[in-house]
Amino acid sequence: MEAATQTQRPAGRMPAWLAGLLPLLLLGVAIAVFVGLDAPGLERNGVPVEEVSVKRSVLRPGEIELRVVNDGADPVQVRQATVNDAFTTFRQDDPELGRLDSGTVTVEYPWIEGEAYEVALVTATGGTVPHSIEVAAESPGADLGFYGLMALIGLYVGVIPVGIGMLWLPWIRRIDKRWIQFLLALTLGLLAFLGIDAVLEGTEFAGTGPQAFGGAALVYLGAVAAYLALAGTDAWLRQRKGGEKKAGASPFRLAFLVALGIGLHNLGEGLAIGSSYAIGSLALGATLVVGFALHNTTEGLAIVAPVAEESPRPSLGRLALLGVVAGAPAVVGAWVGASAYDPSLAAFMFGLGAGAIAQVIVQIAPAVRDASGRLLHPLAVGGLMTGLALMYATGLLISV
């Protein structure tokens, strides 16, 4: 007789997988019967609640196209349209919008470039869906030249400034080692500012989009998702290498995480720039480019600070990779923002950036501690305050 025998399932008992699946099957049947019988015993009470929001407006000669989404539980029908309180003709691709349905309403109106307009859609119940156009301008066409311009903007405000900031690496490698902690603390200050900025901008975008998709909750959902994803990836990489006795990540990994967090934030900035350009509310000029250049050059410094003491010196290929990871998302964001902008997507993207930055801060913090283990020693406090002040001062030059 064997010393150990496997536990066998008693006769007549269902398999474990079927026992786990059975409640879900019963729930599905119950919901199907309830919906099939049209909610027996429940009747509609009161006036339908209509919640419609405008995701985006596209202006063409003689017409204003509004892309709308139904946030509410009841179907919505648009019956009238007004521009500056004057009724005008319109057409729509779908006479009725169901829950979470999107549609297009094209209002025929001879708008004038540079003027402001208040557009409103009137629903079947008499409710209104307002939308403001602060500065009327023809929306650009999505041709090759347009995407080339968006790529150029991304290069100006993302890739080039970050690359210039990374040129501080030789200087950082030559300064006293005590000041490395100052620069790492400055990096923490830069990242903290970017994280707070991402949450605030994401919340602002969420307020302008459909609330049925989560609204501001999308920002925090994105932040938690990014934080957990990076934490899990880092733990997996450590496990593959057999575990690391040393606290914190390797210098290059820290630099890569910094670049990734900054890249996700620049993706959100690109979305904001592209969408603002598409609706004509962004003035492309020297002031904007100079502002972003100063603002994002400090991000390049934050990327190379963790590898200042790495030996041997990081290769040019690795440094180029860090620069691309941090700056190139601005190009992608500008493309998406200008051609397929969605407030809910923008809110989620900014949340991803905030969560990634939070994880990077957790990774860098151990390297800032002094010999006695203090995190907030004089050099660290000075670096944190300097980083916050730099980002605030350069941020004043940016207007999107």
HUPEBEL-V961265 format. One record per residue. N is the residue number from 1. RES is the residue in one small letter. OMEGA is omega in radians with two decimals (* if undefined). Layout:
# HUPEBEL-V961265
n=N res=RES omega=OMEGA
n=N res=RES omega=OMEGA
This chain:
# HUPEBEL-V961265
n=1 res=m omega=-3.09
n=2 res=e omega=-3.12
n=3 res=a omega=-3.13
n=4 res=a omega=3.14
n=5 res=t omega=3.13
n=6 res=q omega=3.11
n=7 res=t omega=-3.10
n=8 res=q omega=3.12
n=9 res=r omega=3.11
n=10 res=p omega=-3.14
n=11 res=a omega=3.08
n=12 res=g omega=-3.13
n=13 res=r omega=-3.09
n=14 res=m omega=3.11
n=15 res=p omega=-3.10
n=16 res=a omega=-3.11
n=17 res=w omega=3.13
n=18 res=l omega=3.09
n=19 res=a omega=3.11
n=20 res=g omega=-3.09
n=21 res=l omega=-3.04
n=22 res=l omega=3.12
n=23 res=p omega=3.12
n=24 res=l omega=3.10
n=25 res=l omega=3.13
n=26 res=l omega=3.11
n=27 res=l omega=3.12
n=28 res=g omega=3.11
n=29 res=v omega=-3.13
n=30 res=a omega=3.13
n=31 res=i omega=3.13
n=32 res=a omega=3.12
n=33 res=v omega=-3.12
n=34 res=f omega=-3.13
n=35 res=v omega=-3.14
n=36 res=g omega=3.12
n=37 res=l omega=3.10
n=38 res=d omega=3.06
n=39 res=a omega=-3.09
n=40 res=p omega=3.11
n=41 res=g omega=-3.13
n=42 res=l omega=-3.14
n=43 res=e omega=3.11
n=44 res=r omega=-3.11
n=45 res=n omega=3.10
n=46 res=g omega=-3.12
n=47 res=v omega=3.11
n=48 res=p omega=3.11
n=49 res=v omega=-3.09
n=50 res=e omega=3.12
n=51 res=e omega=-3.12
n=52 res=v omega=3.10
n=53 res=s omega=3.12
n=54 res=v omega=3.13
n=55 res=k omega=-3.06
n=56 res=r omega=3.05
n=57 res=s omega=3.13
n=58 res=v omega=-3.09
n=59 res=l omega=3.03
n=60 res=r omega=-3.12
n=61 res=p omega=3.08
n=62 res=g omega=3.14
n=63 res=e omega=3.11
n=64 res=i omega=-3.12
n=65 res=e omega=3.13
n=66 res=l omega=3.08
n=67 res=r omega=-2.97
n=68 res=v omega=3.09
n=69 res=v omega=-3.13
n=70 res=n omega=3.13
n=71 res=d omega=-2.98
n=72 res=g omega=-3.11
n=73 res=a omega=-3.07
n=74 res=d omega=3.07
n=75 res=p omega=-3.06
n=76 res=v omega=3.06
n=77 res=q omega=3.09
n=78 res=v omega=-3.07
n=79 res=r omega=-3.10
n=80 res=q omega=3.08
n=81 res=a omega=3.11
n=82 res=t omega=3.02
n=83 res=v omega=-3.06
n=84 res=n omega=3.07
n=85 res=d omega=3.09
n=86 res=a omega=3.14
n=87 res=f omega=-3.13
n=88 res=t omega=-3.13
n=89 res=t omega=3.13
n=90 res=f omega=3.03
n=91 res=r omega=-3.10
n=92 res=q omega=-3.10
n=93 res=d omega=3.14
n=94 res=d omega=-3.09
n=95 res=p omega=-3.13
n=96 res=e omega=3.12
n=97 res=l omega=3.04
n=98 res=g omega=-3.11
n=99 res=r omega=3.13
n=100 res=l omega=3.06
n=101 res=d omega=3.06
n=102 res=s omega=3.13
n=103 res=g omega=-3.13
n=104 res=t omega=3.06
n=105 res=v omega=-3.11
n=106 res=t omega=-3.13
n=107 res=v omega=3.13
n=108 res=e omega=-3.08
n=109 res=y omega=-3.14
n=110 res=p omega=-3.10
n=111 res=w omega=-3.11
n=112 res=i omega=-3.11
n=113 res=e omega=3.12
n=114 res=g omega=3.14
n=115 res=e omega=3.08
n=116 res=a omega=-3.10
n=117 res=y omega=3.02
n=118 res=e omega=-3.12
n=119 res=v omega=3.12
n=120 res=a omega=3.03
n=121 res=l omega=-3.13
n=122 res=v omega=-3.08
n=123 res=t omega=-3.09
n=124 res=a omega=-3.14
n=125 res=t omega=-3.12
n=126 res=g omega=3.09
n=127 res=g omega=-3.12
n=128 res=t omega=3.08
n=129 res=v omega=-3.07
n=130 res=p omega=3.05
n=131 res=h omega=-3.11
n=132 res=s omega=3.00
n=133 res=i omega=-3.02
n=134 res=e omega=3.13
n=135 res=v omega=-3.10
n=136 res=a omega=3.08
n=137 res=a omega=-3.12
n=138 res=e omega=-3.14
n=139 res=s omega=-3.10
n=140 res=p omega=3.07
n=141 res=g omega=-3.09
n=142 res=a omega=3.09
n=143 res=d omega=-3.09
n=144 res=l omega=3.13
n=145 res=g omega=3.13
n=146 res=f omega=3.13
n=147 res=y omega=3.05
n=148 res=g omega=3.09
n=149 res=l omega=3.12
n=150 res=m omega=3.09
n=151 res=a omega=3.12
n=152 res=l omega=3.10
n=153 res=i omega=3.13
n=154 res=g omega=3.10
n=155 res=l omega=-3.11
n=156 res=y omega=-3.00
n=157 res=v omega=-3.08
n=158 res=g omega=-2.98
n=159 res=v omega=-3.06
n=160 res=i omega=3.13
n=161 res=p omega=3.13
n=162 res=v omega=3.12
n=163 res=g omega=3.12
n=164 res=i omega=3.13
n=165 res=g omega=-3.14
n=166 res=m omega=3.11
n=167 res=l omega=3.06
n=168 res=w omega=-3.06
n=169 res=l omega=3.13
n=170 res=p omega=3.11
n=171 res=w omega=-3.12
n=172 res=i omega=-3.10
n=173 res=r omega=-3.09
n=174 res=r omega=-3.10
n=175 res=i omega=3.13
n=176 res=d omega=-3.07
n=177 res=k omega=3.13
n=178 res=r omega=-3.11
n=179 res=w omega=3.04
n=180 res=i omega=3.10
n=181 res=q omega=3.08
n=182 res=f omega=-3.12
n=183 res=l omega=3.08
n=184 res=l omega=3.08
n=185 res=a omega=3.06
n=186 res=l omega=3.06
n=187 res=t omega=3.10
n=188 res=l omega=3.11
n=189 res=g omega=3.09
n=190 res=l omega=-3.10
n=191 res=l omega=3.12
n=192 res=a omega=3.11
n=193 res=f omega=3.14
n=194 res=l omega=3.13
n=195 res=g omega=3.11
n=196 res=i omega=3.13
n=197 res=d omega=3.14
n=198 res=a omega=3.13
n=199 res=v omega=-3.12
n=200 res=l omega=-3.14
n=201 res=e omega=3.11
n=202 res=g omega=3.11
n=203 res=t omega=3.11
n=204 res=e omega=3.10
n=205 res=f omega=-3.12
n=206 res=a omega=-3.14
n=207 res=g omega=-3.13
n=208 res=t omega=-3.08
n=209 res=g omega=3.13
n=210 res=p omega=-3.13
n=211 res=q omega=-3.14
n=212 res=a omega=-3.14
n=213 res=f omega=3.08
n=214 res=g omega=3.13
n=215 res=g omega=-3.11
n=216 res=a omega=3.13
n=217 res=a omega=3.12
n=218 res=l omega=3.13
n=219 res=v omega=-3.09
n=220 res=y omega=3.06
n=221 res=l omega=3.10
n=222 res=g omega=-3.14
n=223 res=a omega=-3.14
n=224 res=v omega=-3.13
n=225 res=a omega=-3.13
n=226 res=a omega=-3.13
n=227 res=y omega=-3.12
n=228 res=l omega=-3.14
n=229 res=a omega=3.13
n=230 res=l omega=3.12
n=231 res=a omega=3.12
n=232 res=g omega=3.11
n=233 res=t omega=3.12
n=234 res=d omega=3.11
n=235 res=a omega=3.13
n=236 res=w omega=3.12
n=237 res=l omega=3.11
n=238 res=r omega=-3.12
n=239 res=q omega=3.13
n=240 res=r omega=3.14
n=241 res=k omega=3.10
n=242 res=g omega=3.13
n=243 res=g omega=3.14
n=244 res=e omega=3.11
n=245 res=k omega=-3.09
n=246 res=k omega=3.14
n=247 res=a omega=3.12
n=248 res=g omega=-3.11
n=249 res=a omega=3.09
n=250 res=s omega=-3.11
n=251 res=p omega=-3.11
n=252 res=f omega=3.12
n=253 res=r omega=3.08
n=254 res=l omega=3.14
n=255 res=a omega=3.13
n=256 res=f omega=3.11
n=257 res=l omega=3.08
n=258 res=v omega=3.13
n=259 res=a omega=-3.14
n=260 res=l omega=3.11
n=261 res=g omega=3.11
n=262 res=i omega=3.12
n=263 res=g omega=3.11
n=264 res=l omega=3.08
n=265 res=h omega=3.12
n=266 res=n omega=3.03
n=267 res=l omega=3.09
n=268 res=g omega=3.10
n=269 res=e omega=3.10
n=270 res=g omega=3.07
n=271 res=l omega=-3.12
n=272 res=a omega=-3.13
n=273 res=i omega=-3.12
n=274 res=g omega=-3.13
n=275 res=s omega=3.11
n=276 res=s omega=3.11
n=277 res=y omega=-3.08
n=278 res=a omega=-3.12
n=279 res=i omega=3.04
n=280 res=g omega=-3.12
n=281 res=s omega=3.14
n=282 res=l omega=3.11
n=283 res=a omega=3.13
n=284 res=l omega=-3.12
n=285 res=g omega=-3.07
n=286 res=a omega=-3.09
n=287 res=t omega=-3.14
n=288 res=l omega=-3.10
n=289 res=v omega=3.13
n=290 res=v omega=3.12
n=291 res=g omega=3.13
n=292 res=f omega=3.14
n=293 res=a omega=3.12
n=294 res=l omega=-3.10
n=295 res=h omega=-3.03
n=296 res=n omega=3.06
n=297 res=t omega=3.10
n=298 res=t omega=3.10
n=299 res=e omega=3.08
n=300 res=g omega=3.07
n=301 res=l omega=-3.14
n=302 res=a omega=-3.11
n=303 res=i omega=-3.05
n=304 res=v omega=-3.12
n=305 res=a omega=-3.12
n=306 res=p omega=-3.09
n=307 res=v omega=-3.07
n=308 res=a omega=-3.09
n=309 res=e omega=-3.11
n=310 res=e omega=3.12
n=311 res=s omega=0.01
n=312 res=p omega=-3.14
n=313 res=r omega=3.14
n=314 res=p omega=-3.14
n=315 res=s omega=3.12
n=316 res=l omega=3.11
n=317 res=g omega=3.13
n=318 res=r omega=3.12
n=319 res=l omega=3.10
n=320 res=a omega=3.10
n=321 res=l omega=3.13
n=322 res=l omega=3.14
n=323 res=g omega=3.13
n=324 res=v omega=3.14
n=325 res=v omega=-3.10
n=326 res=a omega=-3.00
n=327 res=g omega=-3.05
n=328 res=a omega=3.11
n=329 res=p omega=3.08
n=330 res=a omega=3.10
n=331 res=v omega=3.13
n=332 res=v omega=3.13
n=333 res=g omega=3.12
n=334 res=a omega=3.09
n=335 res=w omega=-3.10
n=336 res=v omega=-3.10
n=337 res=g omega=-3.09
n=338 res=a omega=-3.04
n=339 res=s omega=-3.08
n=340 res=a omega=-3.06
n=341 res=y omega=3.07
n=342 res=d omega=-3.09
n=343 res=p omega=-3.13
n=344 res=s omega=3.09
n=345 res=l omega=3.13
n=346 res=a omega=3.13
n=347 res=a omega=-3.14
n=348 res=f omega=3.14
n=349 res=m omega=3.11
n=350 res=f omega=3.07
n=351 res=g omega=3.08
n=352 res=l omega=3.13
n=353 res=g omega=-3.14
n=354 res=a omega=3.14
n=355 res=g omega=3.11
n=356 res=a omega=3.13
n=357 res=i omega=3.11
n=358 res=a omega=3.12
n=359 res=q omega=3.12
n=360 res=v omega=3.12
n=361 res=i omega=3.11
n=362 res=v omega=-3.11
n=363 res=q omega=-3.07
n=364 res=i omega=-3.01
n=365 res=a omega=-3.14
n=366 res=p omega=-3.11
n=367 res=a omega=-3.12
n=368 res=v omega=-3.09
n=369 res=r omega=3.10
n=370 res=d omega=-3.06
n=371 res=a omega=-3.14
n=372 res=s omega=3.08
n=373 res=g omega=-3.13
n=374 res=r omega=3.09
n=375 res=l omega=-3.10
n=376 res=l omega=3.03
n=377 res=h omega=-3.02
n=378 res=p omega=-3.14
n=379 res=l omega=-3.13
n=380 res=a omega=3.13
n=381 res=v omega=3.11
n=382 res=g omega=3.11
n=383 res=g omega=3.12
n=384 res=l omega=-3.11
n=385 res=m omega=3.13
n=386 res=t omega=3.11
n=387 res=g omega=3.11
n=388 res=l omega=-3.12
n=389 res=a omega=3.12
n=390 res=l omega=-3.11
n=391 res=m omega=3.12
n=392 res=y omega=-3.08
n=393 res=a omega=-3.14
n=394 res=t omega=3.11
n=395 res=g omega=3.12
n=396 res=l omega=-3.13
n=397 res=l omega=-3.05
n=398 res=i omega=3.08
n=399 res=s omega=-3.13
n=400 res=v omega=*
